[in-house]
Structures are given as structure tokens and as C-alpha cells.
Amino acid sequence: MPGNDLVNERNAWFIHDRFGLFIHWGIYASAARHEWVKNRERLTDAQYQRYFDHFDPDLYDPREWAKVAKNAGMRYAVITTKHHDGFCLWDSRLTDYKAPNTPARRDLLRPFVEAFRAEGFRIGFYHSLIDWHHPEFPVDGLHPQRDDLAFREQEKHRDIRKYAEYLHGQVRELLTEFGKIDILWLDFSYSQRDWGWSKGKGKDDWQSEKLIAMVRELQPHILINNRAEVDGDFVTPEQVQPRGWVEVNGRRVVWEACQTLNGSWGYDRDNLNWKSPDLLLRMLIDSVSKGGNLLLNVGPTARGEFDPRARGILDSIGQWMHAHGRAIYGCTQSDFPAPPDCRYTQGGDRLYLHLFAWPFRQVFLPGLKGKVAYAQFLHDASEVAVADDEDDAVVLTVPIQPPDVAVPVIELFLT
């Protein structure tokens, strides 16, 4: 099978499970105008404080979140412990800018971890390398107050080394106080950016080698992404679908596409660019057919619930995954070339043909002559007629009407 050389003791579960839930949640949910609202609207700490002062997710029930995610077919979950605005979901000893000091009056991370673990999920922490609230984080070209020349001058002596100590200290808290953590999703580095008056931040600023060494020491099994500008365990194309198996320096790597439901990561009330369940399923299938995972994001509301539109989408995905999960879990790219408007995923001697467009009566599968012992629709295990072509292909005969599923899948038993 392609990619077997990438599987190791640490990442085997990740490559098998394929489908995860991303959660972006913080006080920006109260603004409901994108998680970068502080940056986009050049808000000062004082202006942004109103979201901290009024954040009270009284309907927050992570057990319900976990059930919805499990029903959608997701196997692991990654949550934002801290986003770029610096707000922390847990009761960190290193800052007062945290959930227990809002009207929520409690740690919001611990119940998430407990609820998702109880449903069998692997747990991941997203942690921002950036912090626009911290008094030692430099005012650079991404900082919300970048255009305030007087503020820039006043704060020009900020020391990134002191901030790095804080960053490392918080990561240590996260990896020592919540039990086994399976993924550390760091975000993000931008050392290549140069605004003339300031430069972007990267591994030297974060002291990434030291940070990653600490992480490996605390939790040797953990998977780390690639956004601290040092080698990690997997790479993370964002809001794109790669054209093929992702490569770095000409070599295939473990990868995970992170995608949104509507283009925003945090809750964005007026964003109506919702992707259809069928499109999202095709993105999941496409990722697995190229050897990758899909991490699909939900931005809960400031009251702590999934938007009804998000829930509806996840419910629809779950209906398909209920019948078709074995074409996703434990599957990867196949060596066989898929016919037009189709994708292959493969797990051992089972080859799965995902039909993105319904054909008229026959599907020709090149390179499979003499290699298919049996074929059936996956959703109901009903037989699909198989015949060898006079060339090197197999011919499948299908009904005029497609089955009533979002993406029909034919399971091929290889000889």
C-alpha cells in the first residue's frame, strides 16, 4: 500500500482515523465577526475587553459536542486552548486573561477533555504561538495596533524572549495537567514577512527547538504539526485541497487538510458561505484518496452551542459515514488509477470506488482485469455486476438511478 513507509508507532492511529473535529472557540465568539476580529478592526485591548467582560457560555455542554462529533464519524478532536488574541480557555497560572475570570467563572478546557475522552476521542490542543494581549509580544505588522504610531513607539522595547518564556510555560501546563494529549497543533510562524519597520516571527522568536524538545520529553507519543518552523510529524494545508499526496522536498509526508464549514474558523454570525454536506464529504474522500486526513472546523457560539446549521451539516455527514466509514478509516491512496469523476480509497484488499458523478450504466476501471473477485454497493451490500473488458479493464454495471446517498461507493474485493 502506498505510504506504508510513513506509518510508525506514534502516528499509526492518526493515519487510520482520518477524520477529526477542529474547534475554534474563545471570546471572539461574542463579537461573532471572525476569530481575527481584533486584528481586522484594529481593536485595542480596552476595546476588545467587552468580549471578555460578557463571555458567559451558559449553554456549554461538551458532552453534547462530543456526541455530535462522534455521530458525524469523527475520531479525534483539536480545540483552541489559546488563539492569537491571547485568551485562554483553561485556568492557567501564568495569566489572568482566562476563562475563570470571565462571567463563565470556570475552566472550560478540562470538561471538554473529559467529555471527548469519555466518547473515545483522541485529544489535540491548538495553541497559538502569537499573543496580541501579552505585554511583551512585539507590535509588528500583524498586531492589531500596528497603525498606531504613538503606541508602536511607546511599546518598542517589548522583549520577545520574555514572551517565549510565557509561551513555553503555558505549553508545559497544557501537557502536564490534562493527562495524555495526542496532538499539539501550534499556529503559526511568519518569519518571511517584512514590513520594513518590523519583521515577522518564527522559530528563533519562539525558541522552537527548545519548545519541541520539551514537548517530546513531556509526552513522547504526541504528534506535532509543522507550523513552528521545525520538523513535525505532519503538515497542514489550510483551506485548500492538494492536487496529490503532499510532498516536502520531493518526499511524501503525513498530512492533514484543515477546512472550515463556511470560511471562518470562529463563530461568524453573518457569514452565509456554508459548504454543503456533499461538498464536504467529497473533500474528506479526496483527502483520503491522496493519503491525507481532514480536520473539519466548527466555531461554537458565545453561549457554548454549535450553530444549528453546523449541526445539520455534521448530522448529514454522519448519515453517510454510518454506512461508508470503512471506505475512510484505515484507507489511503490506491496504486490503481481512478476513472474520471471518481476517487479510490484502499484498505488492504478492499478497493473503494467513490462515484462523484453518476455514470450511465457502466463504469470502466483500468488496470483491474482479473483482479476483482466481487463488487457491491457499500451502503447496503447489494451486488454490482463485474465483467472483464477485452482490454485491461473491469466493467461494472450499475442501475440507471443512483442510490439515495450523498456519494455512492462501490466496494471491490481484490483477488
Buried (B, 14 or more C-beta within 10 A) or exposed (E): BBBEEBBEEBBEBBBBBBBBBBBBBBBBBBBBBBBBBBBEEEBEBEEBEEBBEEBBBEEBEBBBBBEBBBBBBBBBBBBBBBBBBBBBBBBBEBBEBBBBBBEBEBBBBBBBBBBBBEBEBBBBBBBBBBBBBBEBBBBBBBBBBBEBEEBBEEBEEBEBEEBBBBBBBBBBBBBEBBEEBBBBBBBBBBBEBEEEEBBBBBBEBBBBEEBBEBBEEBBEEBBBBBBBBBEBBBBBBBEEBBEEBBEEEEEBBBBBBBBBBBBBBBBBBEBEEBBEBBEBBBBBBBBBBBBBBBBBBBBBBBBBBBBEEBBEBBEBBBBBBEBBBBBBBBBBBBEBEBBEEBBBBBBEEBBBBBBBEBBEEEBBBBEBBEBBEEBBBBBEEEEBEBEBBEEEBBBBEBEEEBBEBBBBBBBBBBE
